[in-house]
């Protein structure tokens, strides 16, 4: 049998649980909003730097004239580099300086057969690193 004293304690605990649940829901909503804002910021950055001319987010997208895309999909990049601890550094350097078409590991997946051109004139080091980190998180 519950006494008044126990009932008050139960109500206190229930209120505390409800407050914690509400705080958790609000924190989750804030986290989702922050991620959405970051997604929008990164896509604007990519569009402004011209990245979306050659790259898409997901696989299966067609390039110009219905051909294979010019550059690999970002999800494919994220999957390929998922376990590489140097991926952010390596890919940021490629974004800024370009890549050698003879050492491309995307053969057969893209139509261009070209290396990626350097982009240091249209994107700075910090933004390139942030964009690469965002792209790598697409596989998670």
N, C-alpha and C positions, 0 to 999 in steps of 0.2 A: 504494500500500500504506500502511495506517495504522500509525503507530508508536504505542507506548504513550503517548508524550507527546501526540500528536494525539487519541488516544482519550480521555484524561483531559480535554482541552479540550472535546471534543464532549459528553462527559457533563456537564461544568460548564455549557455553553451550554444543553443540553437541560433540565437541572434548573432553570436560570434561566427558561427559557421556560415550563416547567410551573408554576413559582411565580407568574409573571405571569398566566398563564391562570387559575389558581385564584383569585388576587386579583381578577381581572376578573369571574369568575363570582360570587364572594362580594359584590363591590360591586354587581353587577347585581341580585342577590337582595335585598340591603339596600335598593336603590333601589325595587324593586317593593314590598317590605314598607312602606317609607315612604309610597309613593303610595297603597297600600291603606289605611293608617292615616289619611292625609289625606282620602281619599274618605269613610271612615266618619265622621270628624270633621265634614266639611262636610255630609254628609247628616243627621247628628244636629242640627247647627246649623240647617239648613233646616227640619227637622221641628219643632224646638223653637220656631222663629220663625213657623211656620205657612205657610211658602212652598209646601209640597207640597199645600196645599189647592187652589191655583190652577195650579201648575206641575208638569210632569213632566220627567224628564231627556230622554227621547227623543220623537220625533214619533210620531204615530199613536195616542197614548193618548187615551182618551175622558174627557170631563169628567163632571160629575154627570148622571145620567139618560141616559147615552149620547150627550150632546151634545158639540159641540166643546169643547175645554178652556177654562177660564175665562181662563187666561193662556198665553202662548206656551211651548213646550217649551224647555228650556235649551239643547239642541243648536241649535235654530233661532236663539236669541238669540246664541249663540257664533258661528254662521255669519254672521249679519247684521252683527255688529260685528267680525268677524275682522280687518279692515284698518283699523280706527279706533283711532288712537293714544290717543284720549281716552276710550275705551270704559270702562275701569275707573272713572274719575272720573264720567263721565256716568251710568253705570248704578248706581253706588253712591249717587249723589244721588237717582236715581229710587227706589231701594229705600228710602231713608230718608224722602224727602219726598213720594213718589208721582208720578204722571204725569197729564197732562191728557188726558182721553178724546178731546177734539176733535183732538188732534195724534197720535193713535195710528197707527203704521205697521204694525199687526198686523190691520187690517181684513180680514175674510173668513177669517182663520186661527184666530180665537178666537170664542167665543160671547157673551162678556159685553158687548162694546161699552162697557165701563167702563175708566177709567184705573186704574192700579195705586194702591192706597191707600198712604199713608205708613206706614212700619214702624219709625220711630225709637223707639217705646215697647217694642218686642220684640227689637230687635237694635241693638247699638252700632255706631259708625262703623267701628272696626277689623274687627269680625266681618263687617259688610256688605261691606267692601272685599275681605276674604279670600274670602268666598263668591262675589262677583262675579268675582274673578280665577280661582277654581276653575271657575266656569261657563264663562268664556271659553276656558279650556283644553280644554273638552270637544270643540271643533271641531278640535283639533290632533292 
